[in-house]
């Protein structure tokens, strides 16, 4: 299950979705016509606190940066070996 992470004790904000979380992209997000499943590979936070995620779409071999509002967590996490080649430094 994808865990919603709490703010850090040091005052820093944690992200809602974890690295390697499997997500569904809402229809119409980032110009997408269909709902697709992807894997979170990166995260970013704007000055206003809004979260954005780099989502990898295996079937296309593409990554897109999407807002949290455009993503629905599936409750699954991928194994690192399923995403990164063996011997990769990621």
Secondary structure, DSSP 4 states (H G I P E B T S, - for coil): -PPPPPPPTTSPPPPSS-TTEEEEEPTTGGG-SS-EEEEEEEEEE-TTS-EEEEEEETTTTEEEEEEGGGEEEEEEE--HHHHS-TT---
